[in-house]
C-alpha cells in the first residue's frame, strides 16, 4: 500500500484532474444516485458504488475507444453534420460476438471538430441514431493528448524507441501527460453519464485510455471493466524509463480483465508488475491472474481476428471484379508481391524495399518477372520521423526502379494515396505473396485479410478466370516482431533487419511448389476462419463475465489518492480492528493469551533497523508483567537475537524459528519442539542452497539452528523467482525421505523440520492454559505473512474445544488488507503498535491489587 505522504504528493501533482465530481446526467438514459450497493456493505460509510434504479433494460456493453466508429461530413447545402457507421471499424464488427439482444453503446471522440454551439444537438443525434456518445475534447487538449502524449511518447516507447537525443523522439513532457490525464477524465465523465454500474460491462480499447480505469473504479468500486491493448507492450527495461510508469500500471490493474495479442506482450506486462509493483501472478485453472489488493486481475491472451463476411462480401462487389481485371492486365506475366502498411518508422517499408533490391541483385532471372506493389496508408501521426521515413522510401524505390527497371517494367510500384477497400481486396486476391516486414507492430491484420481474399469466392474466381475446383494457394513472409506471427505457423518468419534473410524468404515464397503453398494456405485459412473477430469478442466477453463473478461476494474499500487509487476487495466478515472494541474486551476479561509475530508486525518489515524500539520493549514489558496475560513473540528469527532484544521483558514468552525453540519467560530454559528431531538433512540442503546462492546474484543463505533459508529479495525479480521455483523442486526431490519440509514464502525458500509451525506454538500455549485450569477468555493473535495463517487457524481450532466452560473472545488480526483467515486487519506495524499501546494503557490504569484478588478468587473456585 502506498504511504499517505506518497499519495498526497500524487494528489498535489495532478491537482483537480483526479477528483471526480458528481457528473451531471445530461443523457437521462440511466439514472444513478449515490448510495450503498448491497447488504454486505451496510456498515460501509462510502463504498464508492451506487444503488441503481432498475430500468428493466437488456444487458448492455459500453465500448470505449479513442475514436467513434463513424464517418462524418458536413452537408454543403444545409451546413448540417451527417454521420454514418464505419462498417470496417473493429468496434462495429466485434458486435457479431455478442448476442442479438445485447445493446452496445460507444463512447469516443469524433474525427472532426464540432462547434460548441452544435455539440448538444450532435450528441443527441448520435445517441438516438447510432448509440454513440461523443466526448468533444477541446481542440488544444486533443492535440496535446493524441498527437502529443499518445503519438510522440507512448507509441514510440511501446514500439521500443527511446528518446536518446532530441533529434530522435520527444522527451517526456509533463504538460502532455496532464493533457492525457485530462482527456481520460473526460472519457470517464461520458461513461458515467450512461452507465448502469450494476449491470453494464465496460470494454476499453488501446493505449490512449490507460488511466481511464482508475477514474471509473474510483467512482464505481464494482464496475465490470475490461481493457484490450492493441499495440505491443514493451519489456520492463524499456517501460521502466517512463516517468509515469506506476500510474499507468495501476490504471490497467483497476480493470478486471486485461487483454493482449500475444504471450510476449502479456509476459512483459506481468514482468513490469513484478519489478515495479512487487506483484506476483499465478495460473488459476488455465487463466493467468494477478492478486491486487484482494481483487484478481485476469490476463487474456488472444489475437484479434477479421470479419469474414465483410471481406467476402467485398470480393463479390462488381467494382472489385473490375479492378481485378485491370490489375491482371497491368501486370500480365508477372508475379505480384504485396505490401500494405501505414507510413511510419516501425512498419519497415524501407527494409522491405532493400530486401527486394537484394533479391533482384542475387537472382537476375527474376528481373522483369516480379513486382512489389507497396500500398502506403496515410500516416496516423505527424513528425520529423514520419517525413524522414517517407523520404527514404521514395528514394529507395526510385533507385531500385532506375537500376533494375526499364521503360515498360518497374519492380517497385508505390501507391501513396487513399486506396479504397475494394481495390485492396483486388490486390490481395491476385498477389502470389504478401510480406509484412514491420520491425515492431501490435497485431497487423494484413496477413489474415490476404489469406481470406486468396481463398476467394465463386464471383471472384470467375473474375480471375480460375476454375471452381482449383486449389487455392497463398504465401506469407512475416516479421517475427508482429502480433499475428505466432498464429501463422505456415508463414516464413523473418528478422526484418536481416536483409539477406528476407530476400531469401521472398525467393523461397515465390518459387515454392504449388502443393506446399496449398497446404500452408489451407492450414492458415482454417485458423483465420475459426478465429475471426466474432470469436475474439465472444471469448473476451465470456472471460470478462467470469472475472466479475465475485464482485458482490466481497466488501470493497477505496484506498490511495489520485492515480494511485485502487480498491481493496475482501471477505464481508473481514473488518478493521477497532482499538476501542479490543480494549473494552481486554478490560472485562481475566485470562488472556496474546501472540505477536515480529517482523512486519511489531517492527516494520521494510525497516533497516531490525531490533525493537524502546517503545516496543516498554509496551511488551507492561503487557507481559500483567498476571492476567500470557504474551508470546512468535517469530521465524533465531533465539539468540530475540533473547538479546527482549532481555528487559522478564515475563515475555518467545517462540523462535517458527516454534522450534520455546521459552516461557526470560529465566526459564529453552524447550525444543518436538524433542529429539533429526537435523541430519541440513547436510544435504546446505550445499544445494550454496549452489543456488552462487548462481543467483543478490541471493543469500541464512543458517538457523533448526532451519536453512535461501533469500532472493535482492536478486533480479524474474530470475530470483525462477530460481526459487527450481530450488523448491530440487529440494523436494532430495528430501523426499527426510523428516523436513520445504516451504516457499515471500522472497524465500525455507527448509525446516517436520511438525514445526507457528500454529503448533499457539496450540501448545493454549493447551497448557486449559490444562492448568485457566482456560483463556481472551485470545489475540497478530501477524502479517503466510506463516501466521497457521496461528490463526490453530487458535480457531483450539478454542472450539467443547470442554471450555465459556468460548473466549478471539481477535485474529492480519497486518495489511489482504485475503486471510483472520477476521480483523490493521494497516501496518504503526497501527499494531498503537493498538498494543492502548492495551498497555488499560493494564496500567487498573488498580494494582485487582490482579491478586482475581487470582485468589480463581484459586478458591
N, C-alpha and C positions, 0 to 999 in steps of 0.2 A: 504494500500500500504506500502510495506517495505520502510524504510528510505534509503536514498542514502548511508549513512555510513554503515548500515547493509548489503546492497547489495555489497558494496565494500569489506567488510570483507569476505563475501562468495566468492567473486571473488579471493581474495588473498588466501583463504583457499584451493581452488581447482585448482588455477593456470590455466595453459593452457588446462587442461582437459575439461574446459567448454567453450572454444572458438572454434566454429566450423569453420574450414577453408573451402575454396572452395574445394569441393570434386572432385577429378579427375574422369572423366566419363570413367572408364575402360571398362564398359559394355555399348556400344553405342546402347542400346535398346530404350531409351527415352532421347532426348536432351533437356536440360533446360538452360535458360540464365537468369541472374538477371534482374529484371525489375519491372514493376507495373502490378498488376493483372487485374484491371478493371477500368472503367471510374470513379467510385466513389472514387478511390484513387488517382485521378490525382494531388491532391495537397499534397500528402504524399511523402516525400523525400525517405524514405526507409520503405516499408511495410513488408519486410521480405519474401514476396512471389516472385514468378517468373512468367514471361509470357511464357507460354509453347507453343511450336510449335505444331500445330495439327498433330497428327500422323494417324488419321483415324482408330485407333485400337479399338477393342471392349473393353467394360468395364472390369476393372481388379480389383482383390483384392490381396493385398500383405499380406501374413500371416507371422508374425514374432514370432518365438519361440526360446527357448534356443537351442534345437536340431532339425535338419532337419529330416523329416520322411523318412530316408534312412538307408539301411543296406550297410555296406562297408566291403570289404575284398580284400586282395592283392593276385593276381594270382601268384602261386608258380613258374610257368614256366617263365612268361614274367615280373614278378615283377610290373605289372601294376595294378592300383586300379580298382576294379569292384564294381559297385553300383546297387542297386535295391530298389524299393519302399517298404516301410514298410506298407503293407495294413492294419495292425492292429492299425496304428497310428491314433489318433483322427484328426490330421491335414489333413490326406488324406480323412478320412471318412466324414468330415464336408463339403466337396465339393458337396455332394449329396443335400445339402440345397441351392445350387446356381443353376442358370440356366445353361443349357449345353453350352451356348455361352460364359459364364464367363471364363476369363483367370485367373488362380491363380498362383501367384509367391510366393515361400517360401524363407524366409531369416532365417538362423540359423547356428549353428555350426555342425560339423561332430563329430561322436563318436570316431573317430580315428585321430591320429596326421599325418598330411601330410607335407612332407619335403617342405621347402621353394622353392626348385627348381621345384617341381611338382605342386605347388599351382595354377599357371596360367592355366596350361593345365587342371587340375581337375576342376577349376572354369568354364572354357569354356564348358567342357563336361557336367557338372551338369546343367548349364543353358540351353544348347541345348537339352539334353535328358530328363530332369526332371523339368525344370523351377525352379531350386533351385539355390540360391545364398549363398555360404558358407562364413562365417565370418573369419575363420582362426585366431582365437585368440591365441597368443603365449602361449606355454605350462605353463610357470610360472604364467602368468597372469590368465589363465583359472583356474589354481589350487587355486589361492587366491580368484578369483571371485566365482567359483561354489562350490568347496569343502570348501572354507573359509567362505566368507560372506553369500552366499546363504544357505549353509547347516549347518553351525555352528552358524549363528546368526539369519538370517531371519526365517529359517524353524522352529527352536525351539521356537522363540518368537511368531510366528504366530500360534503355537500349544500350547501356554500358558506356556512355560517353560522359566523361568528366570534364568540367571547365578548367583544364590545367592552366590555360592562359586566356586573357581577354579575347584573343582572336579566334578561339575555338570554344564556343559556348559561353553562355552568360552565367556569371557567378550568382550565388543566392542573393535574392533581393527581398528584404523584409516587407516592403510595401506590396510586392506581388503576392507574397504569402498571405498578407492580411486581406488582399482582394480575393484570393482563393477561399479563405475562411468566410468572408462576407457573402460571396456568391453561394457557397454551400448553405449558409444560413437562409438565404432567400429561397433556395430549393426546399429547405426544411419547412419554412413557413407555408409554402404552397402545398406540400404534402399534408400538413396539419389541417389545412382548410377542407380537405376532402376525406380524410381517413376516418374509418371506424376502427379504432385500435383493438377492439375485442375480436373482430372477425377478419379484417383485411390483412393480406400479405403484401409486403413491400419488397420489390426486387430492384436494386440499384445496379447500374451498369457503368463500369470503367473508371479510370483513374482520375477523371475530372471531379468525382464526388466522394473522395475517400474519407473526408471528415463529416460528411452528412450523417452517417450512422450515429455519431456521438450526439448531435443535436436531437435526433429523433429518439434515441434511447433515453436522453435526459428528460424529455417530455413524457414519453410513454415507456415505462420500465419493462413492460411485457410485449412490446411491439414485435411482430413477426417479421424478421428482417433478413434478407439475403443480399449478397453482393457478388457480382461476377466481374473479374478483371480480364479485359480483352487484350491486354498488352503483356509483354514479358514482365516477370518480377525479378529484379537483379539479385545477384549473390550478395551476401552480407557485407563483403569487402567494398562493394560499390554503394550499396544502400546506406551503410552507416555514415557515409560522407554527408548525407542530407541533414542540415541542422535541425529540421523539424521531424526527424525520423520517428521519435516516440509518439508524437501526436498523431501521425498518420497510422502507425501500427495500432495504437489504441482505438483509433476511429474504426478500423476494419474489425477489430476484436469486439466492438459493440454490436456486431452482426451475430446472427445465429448460424449462418452458413456462408462460407466464402468459397467461391468457385474459381478454378484455374484451368487453363487449357491442357497443361502437361504436368507431370510429376516434378519435373525440374523446377518449374515456376513455384509450385507448392512447397517443394523442399527448401527453396531459397527463402520463402516467406517464413516457414517454420524455423529455419536456422536464425533468421533475424529476431524472431520472437524469443528464441532461446538465448541468444547472445546479448540482446539489448534489454529484454524484459525479464529474463530468467524463467521463462515458461517452457515446460516440457510437454510433449504430445505423446499420445498412445493410440493404438488402433483398437477400436471398440466394435467387435463383430464386423470387421471389414471396413469400418468407417473411421477415418482419422479424426481425432478430437483433441482440442486444447482445453484444459481446465483453466478458466479465467474467473477467479473470484466466485467459484461455485457454479458458474454457468459453463456448459460445454459448448465451445465454438467448433462446429464441424467444418471439415475441409472437403471440398468436392473437386474431383479431377475428371474432367470430361470435355473434350474439344467440341466446339460448336459445329453444326452441320449446315448443309444448304437446303433450300426449299425445292424439292424435286419437281413438284407440279409447276412451279413458276418457271423453272428452267426449261422444262419440256414444252410448256405452252409457248414459250418464246421461240423455240425451234420450229414450231408449226406456223409461225407468222409468215405471210406472203413476203414481207419485207426482208425477212431472214433468208428465205429461199432465193430471192432476187440477188441479195448481197453475196450469197454463197457462189452463185454462178459467175458474178462479176470477179470475185477473188480467184476462182478457178481459172478464169480466162487470163487474169493479170499475171498469175504465177504458174502458168501451164508448164509442165515438165520439171518443176522444181519442188523440193521438199520444204515445207514450212516448219520453222521452229518459232514458237510463240512465247512472248514475254509480255505480261501485263502488270505494271507496277505504278504506285504513286511516285511522284517526283520528290524523293527525299534521300538523305545521305545514307539511310540504313537499308535501302532496297537493293543495293549492289548492282545498279544498272551498268555503271562503267566497268565493273569487274566482269560482268556478263559479256559486254562488248569485247573486252580484251581476250576472253576465252574463245569467242567466235573468231577473232583475228588469229589467235594461236592455232585454232582448228584448221583454218584455211591455209595457214603457213605450213603446218605439218602434213596436211593431206591436200595437196594441189588438185587431186582428182575431184574434190568436192566443189571446187570453184565453178560457179555457173550452175550448180545443182542444188544448193541450199540457200535459203533466205531466212534471216532472223527478222520477224516482224515484232517490233517493240512498241507496244501501246503505252503511252505515258499519261497517266491520270494527273489532273491538276494537283499541285501541292496543297496540302491541308494547312501548312504553316507558312510563315514568311521569315526570311532572314538571309544573312550572308551565306550560310552553309548551303541553303537550297539553290541559290543563284550559282554558287560555285559548282555544285553537283550537276546542274543543268548545263552549264558551260562546258564542263568536262565531257558530258555525254555527247553533246553535239560535235565537239572537236574530235572525239574518238570515232564516232560514226562517220564523220567526213573523211578522216584519214583512211579508214578501212575501205570505204567505197572508192576512194581515189586509187588505192593500191591494188585492190582485188576486183573492182567493178569494171564496167565497160559502158558503152553508150546505151545498151539495152539490158543491163544487169546491175542491180545494186544488192550486194549481200546483206546490207542492213537497211531496213525501212523503219524510220522513226515516225510514229503517228502521235504528234503532240497537239492534240485538240480534244475537246469533249467528244467521246465516242459513245453513241447510243448502245444500249444493252443488246439490241438485236444484231448489231454489227459485231460486237464482241463474241456473241454466240456463234456467228458465222465463222469467225477466225478459230474459235475453239474447235468447232466441228471439223475443220479442214487441216488443222496442224498435226503433223506427224509426231511432234514432240513439243512438250511445254516445259519451260525452265523457270524456276523461281530461285533466284540466287541471292536472297537477302542476307545481309551479314547479321541481322537481328530483327526478328519480327514476332508479333503475337501469334495469331493463328494463320492468317492468309488462306482464304478460301479459293484462290485461283486454281490450285490443282484439283479440288473437288468439282468445281464448275467444268473444268476441262474434261474430267472423266465422264460426267453426266452427258455433256454435249457430244463426246465421242461415241457414247452408246447410241445416241441418235433416236429418231422416231421414224415411223413409216414415211411421213411427209418429207423429212429431212433427207432420208435415204434416197427418196425419189429425186429430190432436187440435186443431190450429189451424184446421181447415176449409179447408186450402189444397189445390188440385188438384196431382196428382203432377207434371204437366208445367209447372207455373207457374214463371216465372223467379224466382230468389232475389235479394234486394237487401239492402244494408246501407250505412250511412253512419257515418263516423268523424270526430270532431273531436278532434285530439290535440295536446298541448303539444309544442312543438319542443324541450323540455328533458327528454324521456324517451327511454330507450334504444331503444324499438321504433319511434320516429318515422321514422328513416331508411329502414326496411324497408317502410313503409306509404306508398308514393308516391301512392296514390289517396285518402289521407285529406286532410282540410282541416287544415293545420297552423296553430297559433295561438301567439301570445305570451300566456300566461295573465295577465300583468299588464295587458294592454290589454283592458279590459272591453268597450269598444265593438266591438273586432275579434272577440272571442269571441262576442258577441251576434249579430253579423252572420254569423259562421260557422255558428252554430246555425240561424239563419233560412235560410241557403243550404242547409244539410243537409236540413231538413225540407220545403223547397219545391222541391228539385231534381227534375227529370223522372225518371220511373221507369227509363227506358232508360239514363240516365247512372249512376244508382245501381246498376243491374245490371252495367254494365261495370266500375265500380270494385270491386264485390263480387267479380266473377269474377277480377279481377287479384289482389286480396288473398288469395282462397281458394287460388289456385294456389301462391302463395308460402308461405302458412301450412301447407298440407297437405304440401308437399315439404320444408319446413324445420322439421320437428317436433322433439320432444325427442330422439328416437332418432337423427335426422340430426346434431343438435348433439353428442350424446355420442359417436357414432361418429367424427365429424370430429375432436373434441378428442383422443380416444384414439389415433387414427391419427397425428396430429401429435405427440403425446407420444412415441409409439414412434419416430418419425423423429428427434425431438430427442435421444433417448437412444442412438442408434445408435453413437456414437463413444465411449461410456463406457469400454470396455475396450481401446481402442487408444491410450490416453494414460495417463501416470502422474499421480498426484494427490498434492498436499500440502495440508494444512490450515494456514492462517495466521490470525493475529488472535485476540484473546480476546473472551469474552463475545458480545454480539450483533454485534460487528464481525467475527466469524468468517466466512471464505469459503474456498473450495477453489481452488487453482491447478491447472490441468489442462494438461499439456504432453506433448510427444513422449517416448516411452520412452528415447530416446538423449540427452535433454536433462538435464543434471545440474549441480549446483553445482560451481564451480571450487574444487578443494582447493588451498590455498596450499602445503601440503607437497608435493603432486604436481607443481605447476608449478615450484616452487623446485628440486625434485630434477631435473626435466628441464632446467632452466636451468643447473644446475651441470655437467651432463655434456655440454653442447653448446658449440660454439665459434663458430658464425656465426649470430647471432640477428637477426631482424627484428621490431621492436616498433612497432605502430601504435596510437595512442591518440586517440580523439575527445576533445573538450574539454568543452563544456557538457553537464552531466548525467553525465559520466564521471570526469574528474579534478577537476571542481568541481561541487557540487550544482546541478542545473538550477533549483531554486526559490530559490537564494541571491540576495540583493540585490547582494552584492559579487561582481562577475564576474571580478575579477583573481585569479590563483592565489595560494595561501597560501605563505608562506616554506617550509613543509614540502614542498609540491608541487615548488617550484623546486629544493630540495635533493635530493629523490629523483630528479627527472628529470636533474639535472646529474650525479649519480652514475652513473645508468644510461647516459646518452649519452656519458660520457667513457670508458666501458669499450670498448677497441678491438674487442672481440668483438661489440659491439652496433651496430645501425643503428636509431636511435629517431626516430620521426616523430610530431608532433602533427598530426592531420588534422582540420580544423575548417571550419565554414561562415563563421567570423568573418573580418574583414578583416585584411590583412597588417600594417598599421600597429600595431594594438593587440596582436596576437600577438607581433610583433617586439619591442615595448617590454616586454611582460610577461616574455618568456623571454630577455631580453638576457643574464642571467648564465649561461645554458646554451650554451656556445660550440659544442658539437658536436651540438646538437639540431636535427633537421630539422623544417621547418614546411611544411605544405601549407595555404594559406589559401583561403578562398572555394571550398571543396569541391575544391581541387586546381587551380584556375585559375592560382594562383601557387604555385611550389615553390622552397624554399631548402634546400640540403643541410646547411648549417651557418651559424653567425652571420656568418662572414666571406665566405661565397660570395654570388654575385649571385642575385637572384630570376629564376626562369625562368617564362615564360608558357606555359601548356599548354592547348590546342595553340597554336603560334605564329601570329601574324597574324590572329586571329579578328576578324571584323567585328562591332562593337558598335553599329552604327547603329540597331538595333532598340530601343535604350534610349530613343531619342527618341519612339518610338511608345508604349512601355509607360508611361513616367513620367506623362504626362497622364491616362492611363486609371486608373492607381493613385491619382493625386491626386483624381480624381473620386470613387472609392470611399472614399478616406480622409475626404473632406469629407462624404460621405453616411452614413458609419458612425461614430457617436460612439464614441470609445475606441480606434479603429484608428490605425495609423501606418504610414509608409513608410520603409524603410531602403534607402539608396542605397549600393551597393558599387561597387567599380571594375569588376567583371565582371557584376554581377547587381543585380536590384531585388527587394526583398521587401516584401510587404504583410502586416503583423501585425494580428491581431484578438483576441489573448488577453485584452485588457482591455475588449472590446466585449460587448454582450449576447450570451450564448452562441448563442441561436437565430438572432438577426438576423445576428450575425457569421458563423455557419456558412452561412446562406442567401446572404449577400453574397459569401462566399468561392466558393461554387459558381457564382454568377453571374459573378464576376470571372474564374474559371477558363475558363468558356465564352467570355466576351468576349475574353480574351487569346488563346485558341487560335484564334479566328476571325481576329483582326487580325494574328497572327503566323504564319499558315498557310504563307507563302512566305519566312519569315525563318529564319536559322540560330540559332534559340533554342528552348528547351524550357520549358514551363510545368509546374511541379510544385506539388502541394498537400501540405503537411505538417501537423504539429500546430499549429494556430492561425496558419498562414502560407500565403501563395501566393507562390511564388518563380519568377522568370524568370531563366534562366542560359543561357550559350552551349551549343550542341550539343557533345557529346563531352567534357563536363566532369563528373566524378563522383569520389567518394572511391575507388571501385573501380579507376579508372584510375591513381590515385596508388599504390595498393598494387601494381598490376601493373607500373608503371614502376620502382618501387624494387626489387622482386624481380627484374625482368629485368636491371637494372643489376648486382645482386649476382651473378646467374648468369653474365652475360656477362663480368664481371670475374674470373671463376674462383673466386668464393667463394659457391657456392650455399648458401642457408640450411639449417641443420639444426634450426632452432627459429623458429617464426613465431607471434607473439601479436598478436591484434587485439581491442581492446575498444571498444565503442560502445553507445549507448543508443537511437538512433532509426532511422527507416526508411532514412535516407541511409547509415547504417553497414552496412546489409544488403548494399549493393553491395560493400563491402570484404570482408565475409565470403565472398560468392560469388566474388569475384575471386581471393582467396587460395586457395580450394579448387581453382579452375581452374588457376591458375599453378603450384602445387606438384604438380599431377598430370602435369606435363611429363615424358615418358619419358626426356628427356635428363639429368634429375637423377640423380646417382650413388646417392643414398640419399633416400628420402622423409623430409621433415622432420617433426618433431613440431609439430602445429598446435593452437593454443589460441585458437579464435574464441569470444569471450565477450560476451554482451549484458548490459546493466545492467537488472535487474528481471526477474522471472519472467514471461515473455510469449512468444508464438509468435515464433520466429526461425530464421534459417538457421544461427545459431551453435550449437555443441554444448554450450557451457557458459553459466552465468549467475552473476552476483554481484548481491546485493540492491540496493546503492546505491553512490554515489560514495565513501562511507566505506569500504566493503568493497574497492573498487578501490584506494584509497589504501593500505589495509592490505596488499593483495597486492603492490603496487609496492614498498612498503617492505620486504617480505620479499625481493624480487628485489634491491633495492639493498643490503640487508644481506649477501646472498650474494655480491654483487660486491665489497664492501669487505673481506669476510673472506678473500678469496683472496690468495695471495702476489702481490705486485706484479710479480714477474719472470715469472710464468706466462704472461701475455698475450704478452710479447715472444718467449718461447721458442716458443709455439704459432705465432705469425705467421711466425717464421723457418723453422719446420718446414714449414709450408704452402707457403712460397715455394720451398723446396727441391723439394717434390713437383711 
